[in-house]
Amino acid sequence: MLSARWHGGARVLLQTANYCVSHGCRVTILCPRGHFTSNYELDDRVAVRYIGIHTGWKLLDYVVFLFSVPFALPREATAVANFFVTYFPVRLAALLRRVKYIYFVQDIECKYEGIKGWLLNRTCRSTYADKHIIAANPHLGDRLAREFGRPCDSIQVGPAEIFYRRPVSGTKEYDVIYFLRRESWKGLDRFRKFMAICGSRASVLCVSQDEPLLADMRREGLVCRKPANDEELVDCIDSARVLLYTSYKEGFALPPLEAMARGVPTVMYRCGGPDVYVRDGVNSLYVRDETEAVDAVLRMIENRSLYESLSAEAVSTAAQYRMGAGLERLLAWLVQKAAR
């Protein structure tokens, strides 16, 4: 399994590695030298192998890593790429007859901006014609078939078991939890407008792994946390009443489902993938702008019966998307691929 970066879809990659090794597979994760900084739980039986060089210049380290991967992959292995950047070295290794592979698509990348973004988007979309794709959920599978003429198998990625098995804490310290991300499509601009309108009417907890961004928010007077592991992430979610989700585009989006599993409904903008599981006014609330977002949050806080109804439906919805069933299907697909 390959990962060049350790957030977003890489978390699912690690959960997949944990599941596969617990079912008797030998699993190695290849990553750039000096860049394994994940706080996500990783089974001790999963090997981590560092490839390339560590110069301190991230871009150079990644480029050397990508060029080294085709020759570092063990012969006869089944390689898993989950990002279009790591797809190309895996594809080259397959052409050299070193490995078999699957391309585990967790999003349709079309969100980059500017001239560089246009090139990245075009490059990424060129990879979706591959016949070895498995989509992370049926929504993405349908989009790949519709937009690229590539029917493919799909699983159903969902929250990990920790989001279901722990008793829910009854203490709510904050009205809103918000996951900070600096990518433009994550809607940080919307969050700032929300805060300007909301002011002190709702207390907010910001959560991220991006320390510089957290530092910026602390200077603005916001409470911020950087969870060290999944246990602490669950604690953060449990400490809030409502998740605010501001993305412009998402392939599926796990954070709203993870919050739902803890009984925390979401106030969010329509952004694509979550339409699969969000039912407006039933388990969450859709909004069109920041004024509506503030009104929706305050309505949830002040209307106990509405909140309890949304919370109960959120838990019921999340129960349909447990990670285990999806990973069982993915492992079966990997075993079938290795046997061919």
Secondary structure, 3 states (H helix, E strand, C coil): CECCCCCCHHHHHHHHHHHHHHCCCCCEEEEECCCCCCCCCCCCCCEEEEECCCCCCHHHHHHHHHHHHHHHCCCCEEEEECCHHHHHHHHHHHHCCCEEEEEEECCCCCCCCHHHHHHHHHHHHHHHHCCCEEECCHHHHHHHHHHHCCCCEECCCCCCCHHHHCCCCCCCCEEEEEECCCCHHHCHHHHHHHHHHHCCCCCEEEECCCHHHHHHHHHCCCEEECCCCHHHHHHHHHCEEEEEECCCCECCCCHHHHHHHCCCCEEEECCEHHHHCCCECCCEEEECCHHHHHHHHHHHHHCHHHHHHHHHHHHHHHHHHCHHHHHHHHHHHHHHHHHC
